[in-house]
Amino acid sequence: MIKLSVKQIQYITVFEIIIATILYFFSAWVIVPRVFGSLFAFYTLWALILLAAVYYGFISPFFIHNIHARERGLGLNYFTELFLSVLPVTFMASAAIIFIAWHNNSEFFTTLDWHSLYMRWLIYLGSAFFQDILFFSLILTNLKYAFSKSRLSQIIILLFFSTVFFLFHFPNIPLMFLTFIFAFILGGHYYRNPNLYVIILVHSILGTLLNKVYMLHMKIGIFYGTKGPWGPLVHYLLSSQGS
């Protein structure tokens, strides 16, 4: 571990988040639209992914912050505590989504494709795994241990963390606001009882219900606004490289 002062760790923590955000938007909006027509863009994208994975997945957690895996939510510790604390809000949010869907369509339960719902949940389970490792296990945990433990600091950290989570879902405005609320509420529970597996489970359940039950448009970045799974998206990417 590199010996750093508290102030240095604070600066590095914020700097890491800013750089990760810049890399994400640069990759999503500049490089990705060109990967189908440029080998340079293709290799640049994978080089950035590899460098980010090495730094944020290895160098930062082990040599700069040195926070135990248990405190990053990667063990079974706090599983029961976090599960019980988020159960009421997860139940209420799920019930609200289902009720609104039923209110909009009284035949909702008879027309719902349960197999499609299950398959989408499996997809969201994988998506939530990677998202929550980055945001909860790395970003939120680094902020928690870099700054003071006062109640005011916790609120400021959660607001900052939720704002970053909010920005990563641009330009899907409804989803951005929902993810802000999700990050703030679940972040507060995770702050006290860090367990990544509970967060992933709740994230995947709410994401699936919003998408397949409430029918919320979930695409973000350059994927936003496209119709169909991949055909129109590929056409958009190919056509955008010349602009």
KEKE-3310 file (N, C-alpha, C; in steps of 0.2 Angstrom, whole numbers, plus 5000, padded with zeros to 4 digits):
npx = (5004:5002:5009:4999:4992:4977:4971:4977:4972:4958:4958:4962:4952:4941:4946:4948:4934:4930:4938:4934:4921:4923:4930:4920:4910:4917:4921:4908:4901:4910:4919:4913:4903:4911:4917:4913:4918:4931:4947:4956:4948:4941:4952:4956:4945:4945:4957:4956:4946:4953:4963:4956:4950:4961:4966:4955:4950:4961:4974:4969:4960:4969:4981:4980:4968:4966:4955:4946:4939:4928:4922:4919:4908:4909:4908:4899:4895:4884:4874:4861:4857:4856:4848:4835:4834:4832:4821:4807:4807:4810:4799:4788:4791:4791:4778:4771:4775:4769:4756:4753:4755:4745:4734:4735:4733:4721:4721:4733:4739:4736:4741:4754:4771:4778:4789:4798:4799:4807:4818:4823:4826:4837:4846:4847:4852:4865:4869:4867:4876:4889:4887:4885:4896:4905:4899:4894:4903:4915:4916:4906:4911:4924:4922:4916:4926:4936:4932:4925:4916:4904:4886:4882:4892:4890:4877:4881:4890:4882:4873:4882:4887:4875:4872:4882:4879:4867:4871:4877:4867:4862:4855:4842:4830:4818:4823:4835:4831:4825:4835:4843:4836:4835:4849:4852:4843:4846:4860:4861:4857:4866:4878:4878:4877:4886:4884:4886:4878:4865:4861:4863:4853:4841:4843:4842:4829:4820:4824:4820:4806:4803:4806:4799:4787:4781:4785:4795:4806:4823:4835:4851:4864:4871:4863:4850:4834:4834:4826:4820:4831:4845:4847:4843:4851:4865:4864:4863:4875:4885:4881:4884:4897:4903:4899)
npy = (4994:5011:5025:5037:5054:5059:5069:5068:5056:5060:5069:5061:5051:5059:5064:5051:5048:5058:5057:5044:5046:5055:5047:5037:5045:5050:5038:5032:5042:5046:5037:5024:5026:5024:5012:5002:5006:5009:5002:5008:5015:5004:4997:5007:5009:4996:4996:5007:5001:4991:4997:5005:4994:4988:4998:5003:4991:4985:4992:5004:5000:4991:4997:5010:5014:5003:4995:4983:4969:4964:4976:4982:4976:4963:4951:4939:4946:4957:4954:4949:4960:4971:4966:4965:4978:4984:4978:4983:4995:4990:4981:4990:4999:4989:4985:4997:4999:4988:4990:5002:4998:4989:4998:5005:4996:4985:4971:4967:4956:4945:4946:4947:4942:4929:4921:4930:4940:4933:4930:4943:4947:4939:4945:4958:4955:4952:4964:4973:4967:4971:4985:4989:4984:4994:5006:5005:4996:5001:5016:5022:5016:5020:5034:5034:5030:5039:5052:5061:5054:5060:5064:5074:5074:5061:5063:5072:5065:5054:5062:5067:5054:5049:5058:5056:5043:5046:5054:5045:5038:5046:5050:5047:5054:5051:5039:5043:5051:5042:5033:5041:5042:5029:5026:5035:5031:5017:5018:5024:5014:5004:5011:5009:4996:4987:4976:4969:4959:4960:4972:4971:4961:4968:4979:4972:4967:4978:4985:4976:4975:4988:4989:4978:4977:4990:4995:5004:5014:5009:5012:5020:5033:5032:5023:5026:5030:5022:5009:4993:4978:4977:4980:4993:5000:4997:5002:5015:5018:5015:5025:5036:5038:5045:5058)
npz = (5000:4996:5006:5011:5015:5024:5017:5004:5000:5000:4989:4979:4978:4974:4962:4955:4953:4945:4933:4929:4926:4915:4906:4904:4897:4886:4880:4877:4869:4860:4855:4854:4844:4833:4832:4823:4811:4812:4815:4824:4833:4838:4845:4853:4862:4869:4874:4884:4892:4897:4904:4913:4920:4926:4934:4942:4947:4953:4956:4962:4973:4981:4982:4985:4992:5000:5007:5016:5009:5014:5019:5007:5004:4999:5005:5015:5026:5035:5027:5031:5039:5030:5020:5028:5031:5018:5013:5016:5008:4996:4994:4994:4983:4973:4973:4970:4957:4951:4954:4947:4934:4933:4934:4923:4914:4914:4911:4914:4921:4915:4902:4904:4900:4907:4905:4898:4907:4917:4910:4907:4919:4923:4914:4919:4931:4929:4923:4934:4943:4938:4937:4951:4957:4953:4957:4970:4978:4974:4971:4981:4993:4993:4995:5007:5016:5014:5018:5032:5046:5050:5051:5042:5033:5028:5021:5011:5004:5000:4991:4982:4977:4972:4962:4953:4949:4943:4932:4924:4918:4908:4892:4897:4904:4913:4919:4924:4935:4943:4945:4953:4965:4968:4971:4981:4992:4993:4994:5006:5015:5012:5016:5029:5031:5022:5009:4994:4987:4991:4986:4973:4970:4973:4964:4952:4953:4954:4942:4932:4934:4932:4918:4911:4917:4921:4909:4906:4896:4895:4889:4887:4884:4868:4864:4867:4862:4851:4841:4843:4845:4840:4826:4821:4830:4826:4813:4816:4823:4813:4803:4810:4811:4801:4803)
capx = (5000:5006:5007:4996:4989:4970:4970:4979:4967:4952:4959:4963:4945:4937:4949:4946:4927:4929:4941:4930:4915:4925:4931:4914:4906:4921:4920:4901:4899:4915:4923:4908:4899:4916:4920:4911:4921:4938:4951:4959:4943:4940:4957:4956:4940:4947:4963:4953:4942:4958:4967:4952:4949:4967:4967:4950:4949:4967:4978:4966:4958:4974:4987:4979:4963:4967:4949:4945:4934:4921:4919:4917:4902:4910:4908:4892:4894:4879:4869:4854:4855:4855:4842:4830:4833:4829:4815:4801:4807:4809:4792:4784:4793:4789:4770:4769:4776:4764:4749:4753:4755:4738:4730:4736:4730:4718:4722:4740:4742:4734:4745:4762:4775:4782:4796:4801:4801:4812:4824:4825:4829:4843:4850:4848:4856:4872:4870:4867:4883:4895:4886:4885:4903:4908:4896:4893:4908:4921:4915:4903:4915:4930:4920:4914:4932:4940:4930:4924:4910:4898:4880:4882:4897:4886:4872:4884:4893:4876:4871:4887:4887:4868:4872:4886:4875:4862:4874:4879:4861:4860:4850:4836:4828:4815:4828:4840:4829:4824:4842:4846:4832:4838:4856:4852:4840:4850:4866:4861:4857:4873:4883:4878:4878:4888:4883:4884:4874:4858:4861:4863:4847:4836:4844:4839:4822:4817:4825:4816:4799:4802:4806:4795:4780:4779:4787:4800:4812:4829:4841:4855:4869:4869:4857:4844:4830:4834:4820:4822:4837:4852:4848:4843:4857:4870:4864:4865:4883:4888:4880:4886:4905:4905:4897)
capy = (5000:5018:5029:5044:5057:5059:5074:5066:5051:5063:5072:5055:5048:5063:5064:5045:5048:5063:5053:5038:5049:5058:5041:5034:5049:5050:5031:5031:5046:5048:5031:5018:5026:5024:5006:4998:5008:5011:4998:5012:5016:4998:4995:5012:5007:4990:4998:5011:4997:4987:5002:5006:4988:4987:5004:5004:4985:4982:4997:5009:4997:4987:5000:5017:5014:4997:4994:4976:4966:4964:4983:4984:4972:4957:4945:4938:4950:4962:4952:4949:4967:4975:4963:4966:4985:4987:4974:4987:5000:4986:4979:4996:5001:4984:4985:5003:4998:4983:4994:5007:4994:4986:5003:5007:4990:4980:4964:4966:4950:4940:4947:4947:4936:4928:4919:4936:4943:4929:4931:4950:4948:4936:4950:4963:4952:4953:4971:4975:4965:4976:4992:4990:4984:5000:5012:5004:4993:5005:5023:5024:5014:5025:5041:5033:5030:5045:5058:5061:5050:5064:5064:5079:5071:5055:5065:5075:5059:5051:5066:5067:5048:5048:5063:5052:5037:5049:5056:5039:5036:5051:5055:5045:5058:5047:5034:5047:5053:5036:5030:5045:5040:5022:5027:5039:5027:5011:5020:5025:5007:5001:5014:5007:4988:4985:4970:4970:4955:4962:4978:4968:4958:4973:4982:4968:4966:4984:4986:4971:4977:4995:4988:4973:4978:4997:4997:5010:5014:5009:5013:5026:5034:5032:5018:5030:5032:5017:5005:4986:4977:4979:4982:5000:5003:4996:5007:5022:5018:5015:5031:5042:5038:5049:5064)
capz = (5000:4996:5012:5009:5020:5023:5012:4998:4998:4998:4982:4974:4978:4970:4955:4952:4950:4939:4927:4927:4922:4909:4902:4902:4892:4880:4876:4875:4864:4854:4853:4852:4837:4827:4832:4818:4805:4813:4820:4829:4838:4842:4849:4858:4867:4873:4878:4889:4896:4901:4908:4918:4924:4930:4939:4947:4950:4956:4959:4967:4979:4984:4984:4987:4998:5005:5011:5016:5004:5018:5020:5001:5003:4995:5009:5018:5032:5034:5022:5034:5041:5024:5017:5032:5031:5012:5012:5016:5003:4990:4993:4992:4976:4968:4973:4967:4950:4948:4954:4941:4928:4933:4934:4916:4909:4919:4909:4914:4924:4910:4896:4905:4897:4913:4903:4896:4913:4920:4906:4908:4926:4922:4911:4924:4937:4926:4922:4941:4946:4935:4939:4958:4959:4951:4960:4977:4981:4973:4972:4987:4999:4994:4998:5014:5020:5013:5021:5039:5047:5052:5048:5037:5028:5025:5017:5006:5000:4996:4986:4977:4974:4968:4956:4948:4946:4939:4926:4920:4914:4903:4892:4898:4910:4919:4922:4928:4941:4947:4948:4958:4971:4970:4973:4988:4997:4994:4996:5014:5018:5011:5019:5036:5031:5016:5006:4987:4984:4992:4982:4966:4970:4973:4958:4946:4953:4952:4935:4928:4935:4928:4911:4908:4920:4919:4902:4905:4892:4899:4886:4889:4880:4861:4863:4869:4856:4845:4841:4842:4849:4838:4820:4820:4833:4822:4808:4819:4824:4806:4800:4814:4811:4795:4804)
cpx = (5004:5004:5005:4993:4981:4968:4971:4974:4960:4952:4959:4956:4941:4939:4948:4939:4926:4932:4937:4924:4917:4927:4925:4910:4910:4920:4913:4899:4903:4917:4918:4905:4904:4919:4919:4915:4928:4941:4954:4954:4941:4945:4958:4951:4942:4953:4961:4950:4948:4962:4963:4951:4955:4968:4962:4948:4955:4971:4975:4964:4963:4980:4986:4974:4964:4961:4948:4939:4927:4918:4917:4911:4903:4910:4900:4891:4888:4873:4862:4852:4853:4848:4835:4828:4830:4823:4809:4801:4806:4802:4787:4785:4790:4781:4768:4770:4771:4757:4748:4752:4748:4733:4730:4733:4727:4719:4730:4743:4741:4738:4752:4765:4780:4789:4800:4804:4807:4819:4827:4828:4836:4848:4852:4852:4863:4874:4871:4874:4888:4894:4887:4892:4907:4906:4896:4900:4915:4920:4912:4908:4921:4928:4919:4921:4937:4938:4927:4917:4904:4892:4880:4886:4893:4881:4875:4887:4888:4873:4876:4887:4880:4869:4877:4882:4869:4865:4875:4873:4858:4860:4843:4833:4824:4819:4833:4838:4827:4830:4845:4842:4835:4845:4856:4849:4844:4857:4866:4861:4863:4878:4884:4879:4880:4888:4881:4879:4867:4857:4859:4856:4841:4837:4841:4832:4818:4818:4821:4809:4798:4802:4801:4788:4777:4781:4791:4805:4818:4835:4845:4860:4867:4864:4851:4840:4830:4828:4823:4829:4844:4852:4848:4849:4863:4870:4865:4872:4887:4887:4883:4894:4907:4903:4902)
cpy = (5006:5022:5036:5047:5057:5064:5072:5060:5054:5066:5066:5052:5052:5063:5057:5045:5053:5060:5048:5041:5052:5052:5038:5038:5049:5043:5030:5035:5048:5042:5026:5020:5025:5017:5001:4999:5010:5006:5002:5014:5010:4996:5001:5011:5001:4992:5002:5006:4993:4991:5003:5000:4987:4992:5003:4997:4982:4987:5001:5005:4993:4992:5008:5017:5009:4996:4987:4974:4966:4971:4985:4980:4966:4951:4944:4942:4955:4960:4952:4956:4971:4972:4965:4974:4988:4983:4978:4991:4996:4983:4984:4998:4996:4984:4991:5002:4993:4986:4998:5004:4991:4992:5006:5002:4985:4973:4963:4959:4944:4940:4947:4941:4934:4925:4925:4939:4940:4930:4938:4951:4945:4941:4956:4961:4953:4960:4974:4974:4970:4983:4993:4988:4991:5006:5011:5002:4998:5013:5025:5022:5018:5032:5040:5033:5035:5051:5056:5057:5053:5063:5068:5077:5065:5058:5068:5070:5056:5055:5066:5060:5047:5053:5059:5047:5040:5051:5050:5036:5041:5048:5053:5048:5055:5042:5037:5049:5047:5033:5034:5043:5034:5023:5030:5034:5021:5012:5021:5019:5004:5004:5011:4999:4986:4978:4970:4966:4957:4968:4975:4965:4963:4977:4978:4967:4972:4986:4982:4973:4984:4994:4984:4974:4985:4999:5003:5009:5014:5010:5020:5027:5035:5027:5021:5032:5027:5012:4998:4984:4979:4981:4989:5004:5003:5001:5014:5023:5019:5022:5037:5043:5043:5056:5068)
cpz = (5000:5002:5009:5015:5019:5017:5005:4995:4996:4991:4977:4973:4973:4962:4951:4949:4944:4933:4925:4923:4915:4904:4899:4896:4885:4876:4873:4869:4859:4851:4850:4846:4831:4827:4827:4811:4806:4818:4825:4835:4842:4847:4855:4864:4871:4877:4885:4894:4900:4906:4914:4923:4929:4936:4944:4950:4954:4960:4964:4974:4984:4986:4986:4993:5003:5010:5010:5012:5008:5019:5013:4999:4999:4999:5011:5024:5030:5029:5025:5036:5035:5021:5021:5031:5024:5010:5011:5010:4996:4988:4991:4985:4971:4968:4970:4959:4947:4948:4948:4935:4927:4931:4926:4911:4914:4917:4910:4916:4919:4903:4897:4903:4903:4911:4901:4902:4917:4916:4906:4914:4926:4919:4915:4930:4935:4926:4929:4944:4944:4938:4947:4961:4959:4956:4968:4980:4980:4975:4979:4993:4999:4997:5005:5018:5019:5017:5028:5040:5050:5048:5042:5031:5024:5020:5011:5001:4996:4990:4980:4973:4969:4962:4951:4945:4941:4932:4921:4916:4909:4896:4894:4905:4915:4922:4926:4935:4946:4949:4953:4965:4973:4974:4980:4993:4998:4996:5004:5018:5018:5015:5026:5036:5024:5014:4999:4985:4985:4987:4975:4965:4969:4967:4952:4947:4951:4945:4930:4928:4931:4920:4908:4911:4918:4912:4901:4901:4896:4896:4888:4884:4873:4860:4864:4862:4850:4846:4839:4845:4846:4831:4819:4824:4829:4816:4810:4820:4818:4803:4803:4813:4805:4797:4809)
residu = (MET:ILE:LYS:LEU:SER:VAL:LYS:GLN:ILE:GLN:TYR:ILE:THR:VAL:PHE:GLU:ILE:ILE:ILE:ALA:THR:ILE:LEU:TYR:PHE:PHE:SER:ALA:TRP:VAL:ILE:VAL:PRO:ARG:VAL:PHE:GLY:SER:LEU:PHE:ALA:PHE:TYR:THR:LEU:TRP:ALA:LEU:ILE:LEU:LEU:ALA:ALA:VAL:TYR:TYR:GLY:PHE:ILE:SER:PRO:PHE:PHE:ILE:HIS:ASN:ILE:HIS:ALA:ARG:GLU:ARG:GLY:LEU:GLY:LEU:ASN:TYR:PHE:THR:GLU:LEU:PHE:LEU:SER:VAL:LEU:PRO:VAL:THR:PHE:MET:ALA:SER:ALA:ALA:ILE:ILE:PHE:ILE:ALA:TRP:HIS:ASN:ASN:SER:GLU:PHE:PHE:THR:THR:LEU:ASP:TRP:HIS:SER:LEU:TYR:MET:ARG:TRP:LEU:ILE:TYR:LEU:GLY:SER:ALA:PHE:PHE:GLN:ASP:ILE:LEU:PHE:PHE:SER:LEU:ILE:LEU:THR:ASN:LEU:LYS:TYR:ALA:PHE:SER:LYS:SER:ARG:LEU:SER:GLN:ILE:ILE:ILE:LEU:LEU:PHE:PHE:SER:THR:VAL:PHE:PHE:LEU:PHE:HIS:PHE:PRO:ASN:ILE:PRO:LEU:MET:PHE:LEU:THR:PHE:ILE:PHE:ALA:PHE:ILE:LEU:GLY:GLY:HIS:TYR:TYR:ARG:ASN:PRO:ASN:LEU:TYR:VAL:ILE:ILE:LEU:VAL:HIS:SER:ILE:LEU:GLY:THR:LEU:LEU:ASN:LYS:VAL:TYR:MET:LEU:HIS:MET:LYS:ILE:GLY:ILE:PHE:TYR:GLY:THR:LYS:GLY:PRO:TRP:GLY:PRO:LEU:VAL:HIS:TYR:LEU:LEU:SER:SER:GLN:GLY:SER)
# end
